[in-house]
Amino acid sequence: MRLFLFIYWTTISALVFGQQTFINPIIPGGYPDPSICRVGDDFYIVNSSFEYFPGLPIHHSKDLVNWKLIGHGLHRENQASGAVNLIDVQQNGGIHAPTIRYNNGIFYIVTTNMYDQVDPANPNGVNQNTNFIITASDPAGPWSEPHIIKGAPGIDPDLFFDDNGKVYFVGTHSPGDITANGIGAIWIQELDIYNWKLIGNRYSLWEGACDKNHTEGPHIYKRNGKYYLLVAEGGTGHHHAVMIAVSDHIFGPYESSLRNPILTSRHLSRYNWVHSTGHADLVKLHDDRWYMVALGKRNDRDGHSNMGRETHLIPVIWEPQIMRWQQVNNDKWEPVWVDFPVAAPETGKVERNNPLPYKDKPQKYNTLFFDDFDDSVLKKDWSFRRVPNPNTYSLSAKGGCLRLYLKPQTFGLRERYSAMGFTQKESDFEFEAKMKFSPKKNNEESGITIYQKDFNFIHLTVQKQGKEHIIKLTVHEKDNKPALSLSPFIKSKILPKYNGQIILKITSRDGFYSYMYSNDNGDSFTTLWQTPDNILLSLGYTGAQMGVYATSNGKKTNAYADFDWIRYKGIIKE
């Protein structure tokens, strides 16, 4: 029965949406701030990962619409400790807005780690914003240790390799500091790529086109001898936008395109299917066609989305426009024409359905994630909030199972709790796991979870209560109007004749979560409770994760829970 269902779900999840179109997002789930590069016939995208570890997820594609997670830029604990600290990093901190580039056989990722001191009076030597570069000959890894770029302030860095052999670091001053030292929002400086040092003078490039507010995420391109500067503007919310400027020289001055913003959803209703579009990167195909990747937030729940900001693909063409008029002689003026990219040339916005970039390569949109833990290493989809504590899990302690050890830590600020998850990819879904767990003490608890932040989570767990075992639902939120009348909300029920194994299940349909369990190996399910899925897991700008969780609630223990398998299936809405 289980095998049949798995085959069935696999079959229906790998849908091909026509032979001529693909659907956005191309990378569903919390994968924001996309940066893309092409090497031959291969495309690579890297995204922000914030406080999660491994960090800097890297996807690969041959056709721009079918993407596979092949690795992470930060995949060893020593890469994410010290100056790049993902051990006790604050929520919404960590890795922001990376850029991936390729030059002479080497891949480069440049990014920022945003870290707030736990106790500002006792700093641990980690800068608040640390810009660094990692390198690899293979984008699947391994990647190098971080090369810290000293003297590089701000966030959202970019690397540009000019055709004269020079390399440039393009930076963004932090919000509120855009005029520091006379430097504008976007700045540039030559980089000694062999010694990882900024050299020469620093130049101010541009403060943006329209808002001149939160101008960030720069990328420089060179086309037909001209330099193009692409930036994000307007913040990460509804007024997010993509702007572009051009110059004859790398150091400027840069002139704004009259068509700015070249991509945004600020002019659309808040009920449009996607909003907050921005933070883009351009890529040129081998046949001189161009595409753009950009983030956007699906409007699945009355303006909210539990998937956070996702990666979308937009077609681009180049068209000439008049920049200005110049005087040729006393009685003659002539226009100065400059090519500029036009995003989504037919509609001017991110569309759900789009023509395929390669007509012979249809999109196979797979929302299924299944893990029976038969491999010797974790699948790349799994991640932890911060670098996990030692001995958090094992794949060898019990063959064919994930053993999750109970730790004293619970969900809390800057904690390294015993939880691991993967990105939610659709608002409607089915998520279930088979768990073997025999708690001996009342404080021991384990089960499945959906979470976004340290204070925004849902747990469906098994716990001992006296001589009985209970199934318990916990819904917790902070700094928001409660999803329920009370937070935390707890609902529990005694499990009669509990034999140490159970299937836990959470489903989402049309704005409601249902919490279920089975004591007969999935032949039948009992519904514990139902809650609204409103905005509990859509706060901030990161998407929700779902996975497994185990805690001893502040006490030391040797207890553990074994997970036989987990299954997630997203329900696609066209």
C-alpha atoms as one frame of an Amber mdcrd trajectory, in Angstrom:
protein
   0.000   0.000   0.000   2.744   2.443   0.980   4.735   1.683  -2.179   1.632
   2.177  -4.318   0.904   5.544  -2.755   4.505   6.646  -3.160   4.488   5.739
  -6.858   1.130   7.448  -7.302   2.221  10.659  -5.600   5.488  10.651  -7.524
   3.630  10.281 -10.786   1.122  13.055 -10.229   3.696  15.414  -8.767   5.995
  15.323 -11.782   3.488  17.080 -13.962   4.397  18.513 -17.306   2.484  21.769
 -17.821   2.083  21.629 -21.575   4.860  21.379 -24.076   5.127  25.110 -24.676
   4.895  26.719 -21.241   6.356  26.661 -17.759   5.002  27.968 -14.473   6.544
  30.282 -11.900   8.122  30.098  -9.431  10.883  27.999 -10.984  12.322  27.282
  -7.511   9.352  27.154  -5.122   9.715  27.703  -1.407  11.871  30.109   0.593
  14.640  30.758  -1.932  14.897  34.562  -2.188  17.491  36.958  -3.634  18.434
  34.745  -6.596  21.713  35.192  -8.427  22.409  33.273 -11.618  25.332  32.472
 -13.878  25.769  30.372 -17.004  28.769  28.207 -17.832  28.377  26.635 -21.264
  25.051  24.809 -21.258  24.760  24.821 -17.471  22.977  27.341 -15.265  23.505
  27.856 -11.543  21.462  29.802  -8.991  22.410  30.675  -5.424  19.986  32.124
  -2.860  20.011  33.719   0.558  19.833  31.251   3.443  19.841  33.584   6.509
  20.301  31.687   9.817  19.925  28.224   8.260  22.707  25.662   7.879  23.970
  24.390   5.498  23.898  27.830   3.927  23.964  29.219   0.398  21.891  26.596
  -1.491  23.032  26.060  -5.087  20.647  24.797  -7.776  21.607  23.559 -11.245
  19.660  23.480 -14.498  20.163  22.750 -18.177  17.010  24.531 -19.338  16.196
  27.312 -16.811  12.941  25.680 -15.680  13.956  22.349 -14.116  16.248  22.914
 -11.149  18.049  20.483  -8.852  19.647  21.303  -5.507  23.263  20.129  -5.915
  24.949  21.519  -2.816  25.624  24.417  -0.486  28.361  27.003  -0.368  28.587
  26.756   3.427  28.529  23.017   4.127  31.136  22.553   6.883  30.833  23.758
  10.460  34.225  25.477  10.345  32.987  27.635   7.451  30.107  28.873   9.605
  31.882  29.669  12.843  34.287  32.451  13.644  33.942  35.507  11.433  31.035
  33.904   9.556  28.941  32.957  12.561  25.881  30.742  12.089  26.103  29.155
  15.548  24.233  31.701  17.667  23.135  34.089  14.899  19.914  36.042  15.447
  16.751  35.247  13.498  16.580  37.096  10.173  20.342  37.410  10.383  22.940
  35.279   8.676  23.550  34.991   4.948  22.017  37.701   2.755  21.893  38.359
  -0.987  24.736  36.318  -2.510  26.129  36.680  -6.018  27.490  33.725  -7.991
  29.959  34.270 -10.823  32.382  32.182 -12.904  35.775  33.129 -14.265  38.663
  31.086 -15.678  37.581  27.739 -14.251  36.623  29.027 -10.803  33.180  29.683
  -9.299  32.861  32.560  -6.854  30.149  33.378  -4.346  30.280  36.730  -2.588
  27.824  37.524   0.161  27.212  39.083   3.569  26.787  37.518   6.979  24.683
  39.806   9.181  25.384  39.136  12.836  24.287  41.030  15.933  26.368  40.568
  19.056  24.640  38.538  21.758  25.981  40.997  24.286  27.294  44.212  22.689
  29.260  44.920  25.865  31.199  41.685  25.379  31.821  41.352  21.632  33.069
  38.027  20.309  35.119  39.488  17.475  32.446  39.010  14.825  31.582  42.124
  12.842  27.964  43.103  12.497  28.203  42.756   8.708  30.954  40.554   7.308
  31.428  40.425   3.542  33.259  37.370   2.290  33.991  35.252  -0.798  34.116
  31.482  -1.205  35.409  29.623  -4.266  35.093  26.203  -5.887  36.097  24.482
  -9.110  32.849  22.498  -8.942  29.666  24.336  -7.864  28.470  21.156  -6.135
  31.453  21.589  -3.818  33.553  21.418  -1.874  33.776  25.183  -1.372  36.682
  27.014   0.196  36.952  28.602   3.575  35.510  32.139   3.628  37.855  34.869
   2.438  36.939  37.939   4.500  37.022  41.192   2.530  38.252  43.725   5.065
  37.155  47.314   4.701  34.039  46.379   2.728  31.061  47.939   4.510  27.399
  47.225   4.033  25.494  44.365   2.440  24.576  42.671  -0.862  27.965  42.556
  -2.612  28.612  41.789  -6.277  31.686  40.658  -8.228  32.407  41.874 -11.738
  35.141  40.436 -13.943  35.959  42.943 -16.676  37.360  41.848 -20.026  40.643
  43.683 -19.287  41.393  41.216 -16.489  40.472  43.513 -13.606  38.065  42.386
 -10.892  35.728  44.709  -9.028  33.883  44.467  -5.743  30.532  46.246  -5.865
  29.069  47.063  -2.464  25.923  48.425  -0.864  25.894  50.683   2.135  23.545
  49.596   4.869  20.188  51.410   5.095  20.602  54.653   6.990  24.266  54.861
   6.032  24.061  55.629   2.339  26.201  58.756   2.552  28.918  57.378   4.813
  32.269  58.950   3.984  30.750  60.687   1.006  29.987  57.371  -0.675  26.555
  56.797  -2.188  24.339  53.766  -1.783  26.195  51.672  -4.389  29.975  51.790
  -4.460  32.772  50.022  -6.342  36.417  49.260  -5.736  38.990  47.098  -7.481
  39.659  43.748  -5.816  42.946  41.889  -5.681  41.475  38.427  -6.228  44.707
  36.666  -5.243  45.119  38.357  -1.879  41.419  39.119  -1.258  42.082  42.807
  -0.689  40.387  45.951  -1.905  42.842  48.154  -3.765  42.775  51.572  -5.347
  40.136  54.225  -4.882  36.530  53.667  -3.955  33.909  55.264  -6.203  30.313
  56.134  -5.624  28.109  54.793  -8.437  24.400  55.413  -7.918  21.770  56.035
  -5.265  18.892  54.593  -7.287  16.299  55.761  -9.778  12.946  56.476  -8.133
  12.759  56.044  -4.388  16.459  56.215  -3.592  15.307  54.095  -0.683  16.931
  50.786   0.249  18.954  50.774  -2.948  20.733  47.424  -2.762  21.478  44.145
  -4.520  23.729  45.562  -7.284  24.922  43.632 -10.323  27.125  44.985 -13.101
  27.068  43.690 -16.691  28.936  44.724 -19.825  27.182  44.750 -23.187  28.384
  46.336 -26.425  31.044  48.290 -24.574  28.685  49.826 -22.019  28.373  49.045
 -18.316  24.937  48.369 -16.849  24.167  48.600 -13.140  21.113  46.660 -11.969
  19.810  47.289  -8.442  16.877  46.562  -6.176  15.003  49.456  -4.649  12.071
  50.210  -2.384  12.597  47.611   0.331  11.521  43.983   0.405   7.760  44.607
   0.645   5.060  45.690  -1.773   7.153  48.530  -3.271  10.093  46.310  -4.139
  11.410  47.015  -7.640  14.259  46.527 -10.102  16.081  49.570 -11.521  18.869
  49.933 -14.065  21.413  52.550 -15.133  24.130  52.724 -17.779  27.598  54.206
 -18.156  30.439  54.281 -20.660  32.909  53.740 -17.823  32.995  51.250 -14.957
  33.271  54.060 -12.392  30.419  56.045 -13.893  28.656  58.391 -14.039  25.594
  56.139 -14.404  22.449  57.400 -16.100  19.069  56.037 -15.113  16.848  54.352
 -17.689  13.697  56.356 -18.367  11.738  53.107 -18.151  12.564  52.516 -14.482
  11.447  50.505 -12.705  11.981  47.759 -15.265  10.274  45.193 -13.024   7.927
  45.683 -10.081   4.495  44.808  -8.765   4.002  48.096  -6.893   1.528  49.264
  -9.557  -0.586  46.125  -9.258  -3.327  45.232  -6.830  -2.293  43.549  -3.611
  -4.489  40.709  -4.813  -2.331  40.005  -7.856  -1.081  36.413  -7.796   2.468
  37.559  -6.955   3.747  40.710  -5.294   6.914  42.242  -3.801   8.854  41.335
  -6.963  12.436  42.526  -7.160  16.092  41.759  -6.418  16.989  40.452  -9.854
  19.937  39.110 -11.817  20.351  38.778 -15.596  21.730  35.899 -17.615  22.622
  35.655 -21.302  21.946  32.441 -23.191  24.273  30.983 -25.797  22.002  32.268
 -28.619  22.062  35.861 -27.278  18.641  35.634 -25.627  18.374  37.024 -22.112
  16.414  36.112 -19.013  16.022  37.534 -15.543  15.594  35.776 -12.219  13.874
  37.718  -9.457  12.187  37.092  -6.150   8.441  37.364  -5.641   5.901  36.406
  -3.001   2.836  34.434  -4.012  -0.492  35.840  -2.859  -1.965  32.556  -1.701
  -3.434  33.676   1.613  -4.988  37.149   1.311  -1.705  38.872   0.613   0.421
  36.417   2.584   2.383  33.330   1.704   3.940  30.767   3.992   6.528  30.031
   1.305   8.072  33.467   1.679   9.923  34.951  -1.270  10.551  32.560  -4.171
  12.638  32.504  -7.359  10.859  33.434 -10.605  12.020  33.502 -14.229  11.209
  36.403 -16.565  12.025  36.751 -20.289  14.029  39.830 -21.290  14.650  41.636
 -24.568  16.877  44.608 -25.289  15.452  47.693 -26.937  16.978  51.095 -27.749
  15.650  54.203 -26.035  16.527  57.876 -26.239  18.621  58.831 -23.222  19.013
  62.498 -24.117  19.488  64.916 -27.026  22.894  66.283 -27.882  23.749  69.321
 -29.987  25.724  68.485 -33.106  26.121  72.085 -34.340  24.421  75.447 -33.995
  21.193  74.327 -35.659  21.130  70.570 -35.277  20.385  68.211 -32.393  20.328
  64.460 -32.480  19.151  61.769 -30.054  21.518  59.576 -28.049  20.203  56.026
 -28.229  21.092  53.372 -25.650  19.930  49.762 -25.406  18.149  48.767 -22.210
  16.633  45.480 -21.035  12.867  45.139 -21.096  11.589  42.576 -18.600   8.463
  40.587 -19.512   8.138  42.545 -22.777   4.528  41.554 -23.466   2.997  42.251
 -20.057   5.635  44.029 -17.944   5.124  41.790 -14.897   5.941  38.363 -13.533
   3.519  35.874 -15.052   2.487  32.510 -13.652   2.577  30.868 -17.115   5.317
  31.600 -19.626   6.702  30.203 -22.907   9.459  27.650 -22.416  13.019  28.962
 -22.923  13.820  25.674 -24.704  10.805  24.230 -26.501  12.182  20.695 -26.471
  12.698  20.704 -22.687   9.353  20.785 -20.842   9.084  21.628 -17.185   8.587
  18.783 -14.722   7.245  20.467 -11.612   7.811  18.074  -8.719   6.528  19.086
  -5.295   7.125  15.716  -3.635   9.799  15.224  -1.000  10.160  11.700   0.364
  12.932  10.382   2.584  13.151   6.836   3.956  16.585   7.538   5.445  18.254
   4.607   3.689  21.210   6.752   2.590  24.345   7.193   4.678  24.105  10.993
   4.492  21.228  13.434   4.757  19.538  14.539   1.565  20.552  18.040   0.540
  17.029  19.354   1.152  17.431  19.120   4.933  18.639  22.095   6.929  18.943
  23.276  10.528  18.268  26.595  12.169  21.888  27.507  12.897  24.738  25.010
  13.017  23.298  22.052  14.952  24.607  20.878  18.286  26.939  17.869  18.167
  25.201  14.501  18.046  21.839  15.955  17.091  21.007  13.125  14.698  22.272
   9.821  13.325  21.553   7.791  10.192  23.543   4.790  11.358  22.302   4.197
  14.905  19.287   2.349  13.526  19.397   1.203   9.905  16.832   2.821   7.621
  15.842   5.424  10.221  16.695   8.959  11.182  17.522   8.995  14.878  16.859
  12.419  16.360  18.282  12.897  19.828  16.335  14.880  22.374  18.158  18.021
  23.495  17.352  20.336  26.411  16.841  23.277  24.056  13.364  24.238  22.877
  12.375  26.713  20.195  13.756  30.024  21.443  15.860  33.039  20.574  19.250
  32.086  19.086  18.884  28.504  20.306  20.289  25.420  18.553  17.326  23.142
  19.125  16.992  19.585  17.878  14.930  20.268  14.769  15.586  19.809  11.079
  13.415  20.671   8.120  12.978  21.453   4.436  11.249  24.300   2.633   7.484
  24.447   2.271   6.775  24.618  -1.462   2.993  25.043  -1.728   0.338  26.525
   0.549  -1.802  23.381   0.329   0.010  20.191   1.193   0.123  16.837   2.939
   2.957  16.201   5.357   3.386  13.041   7.412   6.043  11.040   9.203   6.256
   7.625  10.829   7.875   7.874  14.258   9.020   5.322  16.818   9.275   6.987
  20.201   8.962   5.658  23.750   9.351   8.544  26.206  10.176   7.521  29.749
   9.773  10.913  31.429   7.139  13.647  31.218   9.583  16.183  29.788  10.489
  14.046  26.768   8.728  15.088  23.579   9.085  14.445  19.838   7.124  14.732
  16.600   6.715  16.830  13.464   6.800  20.581  13.133   6.189  23.530  10.820
   8.164  26.612  11.713   9.354  29.927  10.396  11.182  31.653  13.219  12.231
  31.028  16.792   8.808  32.161  18.006   6.561  31.178  15.123   5.935  27.449
  14.956   3.477  24.579  15.075   4.353  21.264  16.782   2.453  17.988  16.603
   4.196  15.775  19.147   3.966  12.764  21.415   4.696  13.237  25.112   4.378
  11.241  28.294   1.910  12.522  30.892   1.991  10.519  34.082   1.279   6.912
  33.163  -0.312   7.923  29.864   0.985   9.049  26.508  -0.583  12.052  24.811
  -0.614  13.583  21.359  -0.128  17.328  21.700  -0.608  20.278  19.360   1.277
  23.508  20.128   0.727  26.691  18.102   2.991  29.593  19.046   3.526  33.065
  17.661   5.053  36.331  18.743   4.655  39.996  17.850   1.598  39.451  15.709
  -2.144  39.305  16.021  -2.707  35.743  17.111  -3.838  33.148  14.653  -5.907
  31.790  17.485  -7.425  33.511  20.462  -4.504  32.555  22.630  -0.808  31.988
  22.008   0.596  29.569  22.769  -2.377  27.400  21.930  -2.157  23.827  23.219
  -4.524  20.951  22.505  -3.836  17.426  23.706  -5.466  14.002  23.820  -4.594
  10.741  25.524  -3.332   7.991  23.236  -4.870   4.744  24.476  -2.781   1.612
  24.047   0.166   3.550  22.614   2.717   0.972  21.427   5.658   3.243  20.726
   5.017   3.985  17.053   2.718   6.444  15.341   2.167   8.261  12.035   1.772
  12.014  12.492   0.151  14.046   9.737  -0.573  17.716   8.966  -2.605  18.735
   5.919  -3.386  22.168   4.552  -6.485  22.864   2.485  -7.973  26.239   1.593
  -6.591  28.117   4.566  -6.936  25.491   7.281  -4.508  23.080   8.883  -5.716
  19.677  10.037  -3.671  17.726  12.592  -4.021  13.946  12.472  -2.449  10.744
  13.717  -2.647   7.016  13.046  -1.974   4.132  15.426  -2.598   1.424  12.817
   0.233   2.155  10.371  -1.791   4.522   8.221  -4.911   2.412   7.652  -6.985
   5.100   9.392  -6.376   8.573  10.799  -7.904  10.449  13.712  -8.169  14.253
  13.554  -6.938  15.943  16.732  -7.784  19.534  15.804  -8.013  22.107  13.038
  -6.671  25.661  12.981  -6.708  28.507  10.472  -3.656  28.981   8.341  -3.557
  32.760   8.232  -0.300  34.629   8.777   1.387  32.698  11.555   4.151  31.351
   9.316   4.401  34.271   6.887   6.040  36.879   9.120   9.238  38.615   8.079
  10.818  37.654   4.815  11.765  34.010   5.072   9.613  31.041   4.176   8.357
  28.270   6.407  10.113  24.965   7.000   8.600  21.643   7.942  10.317  18.722
   9.525  10.953  16.831  12.759  11.579  17.989  16.314  12.684  16.477  19.613
  13.265  18.057  23.014  13.725  17.138  26.663  12.358  20.565  27.676  15.355
  21.831  29.616  16.534  18.565  31.149  19.377  16.239  30.211  18.426  12.901
  28.711  19.707  10.068  26.557  16.316   9.654  24.876  15.791   9.702  21.132
  13.121   9.304  18.481  13.465   7.209  15.324  11.777   8.376  12.125  11.157
   5.601   9.599  10.172   7.944   6.791   8.780  11.378   6.022   6.674  12.483
   3.074   5.654  15.924   1.831   3.413  16.541  -1.162   2.544  20.079  -2.267
  -0.835  20.656  -3.937  -0.276  22.792  -7.014  -2.695  25.589  -7.821  -2.730
  26.728 -11.419
